[in-house]
Amino acid sequence: MRTVTVARTIAAPVEAVREAILDVEPFMRAAGFDEVTVDGDAIHLVNRVGIATIELGLERVDDPTAVLAYEQRDGIFESMRTEYHLEDAGVEGTRVEASTDFALDVALVGDLLDSTIIRRQRRKELDAQFDHLEATLG
């Protein structure tokens, strides 16, 4: 299992950050995915990474400790789960931490992608979502 974690303090109150994250479609689009479809708890993503096109079927899951959590139901990973956590940072705003745990399905991924590329891409996506929060709430 591999993990990618990104954290940033956003200059906005916790409730405003929570609402922006829970507006799932624009929040997911902000990651730079080529296609995003949200239907209830189901999220479908398409992303082109280099010469590969990655399609993921995700499902929101209940997690009392996370503002948003989802797991892969269909896609290239053996398993993948992402959680977003919020913490009041006082006068500085809200500390947001996103963490993705994943295991690659080597039979599906093969030589096209490896965990280093996936980690780099995921970090870029999470940073873009945090940029979106700053732009929306700042």
C-alpha positions as CSV (number, residue, x, y, z in Angstrom):
1,M,0.0,0.0,0.0
2,R,1.3,3.5,-0.9
3,T,0.2,6.8,0.6
4,V,0.1,10.3,-0.7
5,T,-0.7,13.0,1.9
6,V,-1.0,16.8,1.3
7,A,-1.9,19.4,3.9
8,R,-2.4,23.1,3.7
9,T,-3.9,25.9,5.8
10,I,-6.7,27.7,4.0
11,A,-7.6,31.2,5.2
12,A,-11.3,30.5,5.7
13,P,-13.5,29.1,8.5
14,V,-14.0,25.4,8.8
15,E,-17.7,25.5,7.8
16,A,-16.9,27.4,4.6
17,V,-14.1,24.9,3.7
18,R,-16.4,22.0,4.5
19,E,-19.1,23.3,2.1
20,A,-16.6,23.9,-0.7
21,I,-15.3,20.3,-0.4
22,L,-18.8,18.9,-0.2
23,D,-19.7,20.6,-3.5
24,V,-18.1,17.5,-4.9
25,E,-18.3,18.0,-8.7
26,P,-16.5,21.3,-8.9
27,F,-14.1,20.2,-6.1
28,M,-13.2,17.1,-8.2
29,R,-13.0,19.1,-11.4
30,A,-10.5,21.4,-9.7
31,A,-8.1,18.4,-9.5
32,G,-7.7,18.7,-13.3
33,F,-9.5,15.5,-14.3
34,D,-10.5,15.5,-17.9
35,E,-14.1,14.3,-17.1
36,V,-16.0,14.3,-13.8
37,T,-19.6,12.9,-13.3
38,V,-21.2,12.9,-9.9
39,D,-24.5,10.9,-9.4
40,G,-25.4,10.7,-5.8
41,D,-22.6,8.9,-4.0
42,A,-21.1,7.7,-7.3
43,I,-18.2,9.6,-8.9
44,H,-16.8,8.8,-12.3
45,L,-13.4,10.3,-13.3
46,V,-11.4,10.2,-16.5
47,N,-7.8,11.4,-16.5
48,R,-5.1,11.3,-19.1
49,V,-1.7,10.8,-17.6
50,G,1.0,10.7,-20.2
51,I,0.0,8.1,-22.8
52,A,-2.4,6.4,-20.4
53,T,-6.1,7.1,-19.9
54,I,-7.3,6.3,-16.4
55,E,-11.0,5.8,-15.6
56,L,-12.1,5.4,-12.1
57,G,-15.5,4.6,-10.6
58,L,-15.5,5.9,-7.0
59,E,-18.1,5.8,-4.3
60,R,-18.5,8.1,-1.3
61,V,-18.2,6.2,1.9
62,D,-19.3,7.2,5.4
63,D,-16.4,8.1,7.7
64,P,-17.2,10.0,10.8
65,T,-13.7,11.4,11.0
66,A,-13.6,12.8,7.4
67,V,-15.4,15.6,5.7
68,L,-15.3,13.6,2.5
69,A,-14.1,10.0,1.9
70,Y,-14.3,7.8,-1.2
71,E,-13.1,4.5,-2.4
72,Q,-12.5,3.0,-5.9
73,R,-15.2,0.6,-7.1
74,D,-13.9,0.2,-10.6
75,G,-10.5,1.2,-12.1
76,I,-6.8,0.5,-12.3
77,F,-6.1,0.1,-8.6
78,E,-6.2,-3.0,-6.5
79,S,-7.6,-0.6,-3.9
80,M,-7.7,3.1,-3.5
81,R,-9.2,5.3,-0.7
82,T,-9.0,9.1,-0.2
83,E,-10.0,11.0,2.9
84,Y,-10.2,14.8,3.5
85,H,-9.9,16.0,7.1
86,L,-10.4,19.5,8.5
87,E,-9.0,21.1,11.7
88,D,-9.6,24.5,13.0
89,A,-6.3,26.5,12.8
90,G,-7.6,29.5,14.7
91,V,-6.9,32.9,13.2
92,E,-5.0,31.3,10.3
93,G,-8.2,29.5,9.1
94,T,-8.6,25.8,8.5
95,R,-6.0,23.1,8.1
96,V,-7.0,20.7,5.4
97,E,-5.3,17.3,5.0
98,A,-6.0,14.9,2.2
99,S,-4.6,11.4,2.1
100,T,-4.9,8.8,-0.6
101,D,-3.9,5.2,0.1
102,F,-3.6,3.0,-2.9
103,A,-2.3,-0.4,-4.1
104,L,-1.7,-0.9,-7.8
105,D,-3.1,-3.8,-9.7
106,V,0.1,-4.7,-11.6
107,A,-1.7,-6.9,-14.1
108,L,-3.8,-3.8,-15.2
109,V,-1.1,-1.1,-14.9
110,G,1.9,-3.0,-16.3
111,D,4.8,-0.9,-17.5
112,L,2.7,2.2,-18.3
113,L,2.5,3.5,-14.8
114,D,4.3,2.9,-11.5
115,S,3.7,4.0,-8.0
116,T,6.1,6.9,-8.3
117,I,4.2,8.4,-11.3
118,I,0.9,7.8,-9.5
119,R,2.1,9.5,-6.3
120,R,3.4,12.5,-8.3
121,Q,0.1,12.8,-10.2
122,R,-2.0,12.4,-7.1
123,R,0.0,15.1,-5.2
124,K,-0.5,17.4,-8.2
125,E,-4.3,16.7,-8.1
126,L,-4.6,17.3,-4.4
127,D,-2.6,20.6,-4.6
128,A,-4.9,21.8,-7.4
129,Q,-7.9,21.1,-5.2
130,F,-6.3,23.1,-2.4
131,D,-5.6,25.9,-4.9
132,H,-9.3,25.8,-5.8
133,L,-10.2,26.2,-2.1
134,E,-7.9,29.2,-1.7
135,A,-9.3,30.8,-4.9
136,T,-12.9,30.1,-4.0
137,L,-12.7,31.1,-0.3
138,G,-10.0,33.7,-0.4
